[in-house]
């Protein structure tokens, strides 16, 4: 009798452990669009134009900031585990550069290893005023008071 109760307890604990572990499975989401590599290999530098690239691949994810000299097709995978912050686990960027006549001048592939992390939150708010030392702040208003300001 005691042996079957022990087996049931072990079985219930194992089942509970499996449920807990399965609840911690990562959630994986893929975003963006990256053309098929076989189609990218067919691009001919100096021959293909913006129109042919647009027809073959569709609109890019983004274009260069200055003018229309480069198109970027971006795809990335984000993994989220339980309550932890989401993490980019894979990133692929196809960069197609164009010359001044609108023909393809370069085709480059970049991955997550080519990127750099930019910390946008420095924790400081820049101000336009000058920076005062401790003593300048303490003694800065000496002599700037009048008797009228106290009444």
Rosetta silent file (secondary structure, phi, psi, omega in degrees, C-alpha in Angstrom):
SEQUENCE: XXXXXXXXXXXXXXXXXXXXXXXXXXXXXXXXXXXXXXXXXXXXXXXXXXXXXXXXXXXXXXXXXXXXXXXXXXXXXXXXXXXXXXXXXXXXXXXXXXXXXXXXXXXXXXXXXXXXXXXXXXXXXXXXXXXXXXXXXXXXXXXXXXXXXXX
SCORE:     score description
SCORE:     0.000 S_00000001
   1 L     0.000  -44.762 -179.053    0.000    0.000    0.000 S_00000001
   2 H   -68.474  -32.351 -179.938    2.778    2.430    0.930 S_00000001
   3 H   -66.975  -40.168 -179.946    4.702    1.523   -2.241 S_00000001
   4 H   -70.714  -32.417  177.363    1.803    2.432   -4.560 S_00000001
   5 H   -68.282  -38.561  177.530    1.308    5.751   -2.743 S_00000001
   6 H   -65.572  -41.785  179.171    5.013    6.525   -3.201 S_00000001
   7 H   -63.732  -40.575  178.544    4.792    5.659   -6.922 S_00000001
   8 H   -65.015  -39.095  179.095    1.793    7.952   -7.331 S_00000001
   9 H   -65.459  -44.818  178.965    3.636   10.785   -5.577 S_00000001
  10 H   -63.301  -43.431  179.665    6.719   10.338   -7.766 S_00000001
  11 H   -63.240  -42.799  178.586    4.560   10.172  -10.894 S_00000001
  12 H   -65.026  -41.218  178.377    2.658   13.331   -9.879 S_00000001
  13 H   -64.862  -41.720  178.768    5.932   15.163   -9.128 S_00000001
  14 H   -64.078  -43.781  179.068    7.410   14.097  -12.481 S_00000001
  15 H   -63.205  -42.561  177.110    4.260   15.194  -14.316 S_00000001
  16 H   -62.785  -40.112  177.588    4.314   18.547  -12.481 S_00000001
  17 H   -62.956  -41.394  177.813    7.986   19.007  -13.355 S_00000001
  18 H   -63.194  -41.350  177.990    7.271   18.366  -17.026 S_00000001
  19 H   -63.249  -42.608 -179.696    4.458   20.928  -16.947 S_00000001
  20 H   -64.931  -45.249 -179.352    6.684   23.533  -15.309 S_00000001
  21 H   -66.195  -38.895  179.808    9.539   22.973  -17.761 S_00000001
  22 H   -67.514  -26.533  176.774    7.206   23.059  -20.770 S_00000001
  23 L   -71.215  -16.264 -179.749    5.876   26.404  -19.562 S_00000001
  24 L   -99.361   14.427  178.366    9.389   27.810  -19.889 S_00000001
  25 L   -66.916  138.892 -178.607    9.752   26.939  -23.572 S_00000001
  26 L   -68.723  147.564  173.887   11.006   29.938  -25.559 S_00000001
  27 E   -97.906  121.836 -175.429    8.650   31.834  -27.831 S_00000001
  28 E  -114.190  124.546  178.712   10.330   32.349  -31.210 S_00000001
  29 E  -124.718  135.501  176.338    9.087   34.976  -33.687 S_00000001
  30 E  -109.942  133.300 -177.341   10.539   35.757  -37.112 S_00000001
  31 E  -125.321  153.696  174.518   10.045   39.230  -38.591 S_00000001
  32 E    91.432 -175.712 -177.874   10.883   40.816  -41.927 S_00000001
  33 L  -139.976  132.160  176.175   11.517   39.497  -45.409 S_00000001
  34 L  -129.039  124.025  179.604   14.700   38.178  -46.985 S_00000001
  35 L   -60.462  155.524  179.153   14.756   37.110  -50.648 S_00000001
  36 L   -64.986  136.465 -175.069   15.702   33.521  -51.467 S_00000001
  37 H   -60.792  -29.270  177.704   19.475   33.159  -51.831 S_00000001
  38 H   -65.707  -37.301  177.105   19.107   31.483  -55.264 S_00000001
  39 H   -70.460  -35.627  178.773   17.333   34.615  -56.543 S_00000001
  40 H   -66.274  -37.212  179.840   19.987   36.847  -55.007 S_00000001
  41 H   -64.988  -23.463  179.554   22.711   34.856  -56.791 S_00000001
  42 L   -79.827  -10.670  177.363   21.039   35.694  -60.111 S_00000001
  43 L   -64.454  135.287  179.888   21.569   39.448  -59.584 S_00000001
  44 L  -113.052  117.083  179.113   24.151   40.780  -62.042 S_00000001
  45 L   -65.653  130.722  179.635   26.218   43.737  -60.844 S_00000001
  46 L    90.800  -15.830 -178.435   26.228   46.486  -63.465 S_00000001
  47 L  -109.634  -50.921 -178.845   23.278   44.987  -65.391 S_00000001
  48 L   -67.678  147.500 -179.614   20.292   44.814  -63.029 S_00000001
  49 E  -116.864  177.239  177.323   18.490   48.068  -62.248 S_00000001
  50 H   -59.633  -38.955 -178.963   16.255   49.322  -59.454 S_00000001
  51 H   -64.931  -41.920 -179.123   13.222   48.338  -61.525 S_00000001
  52 H   -70.163  -35.673  177.258   14.424   44.752  -62.023 S_00000001
  53 H   -67.461  -42.293  178.619   15.300   44.389  -58.331 S_00000001
  54 H   -62.900  -40.091  179.236   11.904   45.799  -57.359 S_00000001
  55 H   -67.829  -39.106 -176.186   10.155   43.384  -59.728 S_00000001
  56 H   -77.935  -42.419 -172.111   12.142   40.376  -58.500 S_00000001
  57 H  -109.929  -17.552 -175.423   12.209   41.030  -54.721 S_00000001
  58 L    86.250 -174.866 -179.237    9.484   43.592  -54.039 S_00000001
  59 L   -62.429  139.013  176.900    9.772   46.657  -51.838 S_00000001
  60 L   -74.448  163.068  176.260   12.791   46.658  -49.499 S_00000001
  61 L   -62.784  -42.764  178.257   12.441   46.788  -45.737 S_00000001
  62 E  -153.258  163.455  178.741   14.196   50.148  -45.741 S_00000001
  63 E  -120.672  165.804 -178.174   16.187   52.415  -48.035 S_00000001
  64 L   -62.558  155.280 -176.027   19.330   54.452  -47.444 S_00000001
  65 L   -69.396  -42.639 -178.725   18.985   57.681  -45.513 S_00000001
  66 L   -99.388  108.949  179.224   20.551   59.880  -48.168 S_00000001
  67 L    72.816 -151.335 -176.525   18.830   59.458  -51.494 S_00000001
  68 L  -128.750   39.613 -171.196   17.935   56.069  -52.859 S_00000001
  69 L   -85.301   -9.587  179.276   21.446   54.630  -53.292 S_00000001
  70 E  -149.822  141.696  176.619   20.980   51.450  -51.226 S_00000001
  71 E  -118.481  141.958 -177.949   18.129   49.087  -50.424 S_00000001
  72 E  -125.785  127.139  173.140   18.046   46.804  -47.401 S_00000001
  73 E  -107.085  119.905 -171.120   16.029   43.616  -46.964 S_00000001
  74 E  -120.994  135.291  173.718   16.033   42.669  -43.269 S_00000001
  75 E  -136.533  135.943  178.942   14.912   39.500  -41.484 S_00000001
  76 E  -145.969  154.873 -179.814   15.422   38.741  -37.798 S_00000001
  77 E  -117.351  130.441 -179.826   14.377   36.196  -35.211 S_00000001
  78 E  -114.588  132.155  178.951   13.459   37.158  -31.642 S_00000001
  79 E  -116.861  130.371  178.655   13.379   34.618  -28.814 S_00000001
  80 E  -121.726  125.913  179.909   11.590   35.272  -25.518 S_00000001
  81 L  -113.809  114.664  177.371   12.043   32.945  -22.545 S_00000001
  82 L    51.288 -121.427 -175.929    9.483   33.237  -19.729 S_00000001
  83 L   -96.533    2.302 -178.635    9.688   36.691  -18.121 S_00000001
  84 L   -73.511  160.701  179.688   13.130   37.585  -19.510 S_00000001
  85 L   -67.219  145.277  177.930   13.631   40.381  -22.020 S_00000001
  86 L   -60.962  146.723 -178.229   13.322   39.410  -25.701 S_00000001
  87 E  -131.443  131.748  176.393   16.641   38.649  -27.407 S_00000001
  88 E   -76.010  117.765 -176.892   17.480   38.827  -31.113 S_00000001
  89 E  -100.548  -20.283  179.325   18.962   35.406  -31.897 S_00000001
  90 E  -151.822  139.151  176.760   19.395   35.739  -35.657 S_00000001
  91 E  -144.137  134.098  176.413   19.570   38.647  -38.090 S_00000001
  92 E  -131.449  132.023  179.555   20.169   38.663  -41.830 S_00000001
  93 E  -127.883  127.014  173.113   20.473   41.791  -43.961 S_00000001
  94 E  -103.828  116.145 -179.438   20.727   41.884  -47.748 S_00000001
  95 E  -108.273  120.924  178.139   22.177   45.237  -48.832 S_00000001
  96 E  -114.406  117.643 -179.349   21.902   46.147  -52.508 S_00000001
  97 E   -99.677  146.122 -179.678   23.797   49.296  -53.516 S_00000001
  98 E  -121.390  148.018  175.673   23.083   51.276  -56.680 S_00000001
  99 L   -85.702 -174.773 -175.361   25.302   53.635  -58.675 S_00000001
 100 L   -66.964  -21.727  178.897   24.228   57.078  -59.915 S_00000001
 101 L   -89.784    0.431  177.438   22.580   55.573  -63.024 S_00000001
 102 L    87.984   14.375  178.106   20.381   53.243  -60.924 S_00000001
 103 E   -98.052  152.186 -179.334   22.258   50.012  -61.691 S_00000001
 104 E   -64.344  125.409  178.458   23.314   47.488  -59.044 S_00000001
 105 E  -108.303  -22.620  179.593   26.873   48.256  -57.901 S_00000001
 106 E  -161.437  147.125  175.546   27.202   45.837  -54.950 S_00000001
 107 E  -128.577  117.746 -177.075   25.321   43.058  -53.186 S_00000001
 108 E  -126.617  148.011  175.444   26.311   42.371  -49.568 S_00000001
 109 E  -116.945  133.774  178.330   25.015   40.048  -46.849 S_00000001
 110 E  -126.310  148.168  177.991   25.321   40.891  -43.178 S_00000001
 111 E  -121.163 -172.375 -179.594   24.491   38.830  -40.109 S_00000001
 112 H   -62.339  -32.411 -178.865   24.110   39.360  -36.400 S_00000001
 113 H   -69.395  -17.067  179.696   27.876   39.104  -35.965 S_00000001
 114 H   -88.360   -9.721 -176.375   28.363   42.211  -38.155 S_00000001
 115 L   -86.579  164.906  173.652   26.197   44.437  -35.973 S_00000001
 116 L  -125.888  151.128  179.734   27.106   46.606  -33.027 S_00000001
 117 L   -88.946  126.809  178.539   24.998   47.355  -29.974 S_00000001
 118 L  -111.122  118.558  179.364   24.053   51.012  -29.626 S_00000001
 119 L   -85.518  105.691 -177.874   22.942   52.060  -26.159 S_00000001
 120 L   -83.133  -19.952 -178.609   20.286   54.683  -26.781 S_00000001
 121 L  -104.830  101.830 -178.690   19.434   55.161  -23.101 S_00000001
 122 L   -89.638  -11.940  179.956   22.369   56.805  -21.341 S_00000001
 123 L    81.327    5.221  179.687   20.385   57.673  -18.218 S_00000001
 124 L  -123.902  143.529  175.012   21.299   61.361  -18.541 S_00000001
 125 L  -104.938  115.405 -179.678   19.254   64.264  -19.813 S_00000001
 126 L   -69.635  142.338  178.266   21.458   66.788  -21.622 S_00000001
 127 L  -120.165  157.004 -178.454   20.860   70.412  -20.729 S_00000001
 128 L   -86.520  -11.764 -177.419   21.726   73.532  -22.622 S_00000001
 129 L   -81.375  178.826  178.859   23.087   75.433  -19.613 S_00000001
 130 L   -86.877  158.945 -179.959   26.578   75.472  -18.194 S_00000001
 131 L   -91.086  126.790 -179.071   27.758   73.022  -15.568 S_00000001
 132 L  -104.251  143.645  175.986   28.313   74.543  -12.130 S_00000001
 133 L   -78.082  174.034  179.448   30.617   73.184   -9.455 S_00000001
 134 H   -59.228  -46.784 -176.717   29.440   72.616   -5.899 S_00000001
 135 H   -70.075  -34.455  176.592   30.914   75.899   -4.661 S_00000001
 136 H   -64.498  -37.256  177.794   29.537   77.897   -7.577 S_00000001
 137 H   -69.402  -40.569 -177.943   26.085   76.608   -6.738 S_00000001
 138 H   -70.568  -40.504 -173.729   26.484   77.343   -3.015 S_00000001
 139 H  -102.485    1.204 -174.304   27.962   80.827   -3.366 S_00000001
 140 L   -64.241  -28.995 -176.777   26.362   81.860   -6.652 S_00000001
 141 L  -102.995    8.091  177.935   23.528   83.848   -5.103 S_00000001
 142 L   -64.552  126.563  179.264   25.508   85.610   -2.385 S_00000001
 143 L    89.155   -4.079 -179.589   24.750   89.290   -2.711 S_00000001
 144 L   -94.481    5.275  179.931   21.788   88.766   -5.038 S_00000001
 145 L  -102.556  148.084  172.913   19.193   89.151   -2.279 S_00000001
 146 L  -122.970  163.677 -178.533   17.530   92.318   -1.164 S_00000001
 147 H   -65.315  -29.174 -178.893   15.519   92.985    1.964 S_00000001
 148 H   -67.566  -27.723 -177.333   12.387   93.459   -0.134 S_00000001
 149 H   -72.474  -14.168 -179.948   12.500   89.877   -1.415 S_00000001
 150 H   -92.693  -10.118 -177.779   11.906   88.561    2.120 S_00000001
 151 L  -117.729    0.000    0.000    8.720   90.564    2.760 S_00000001
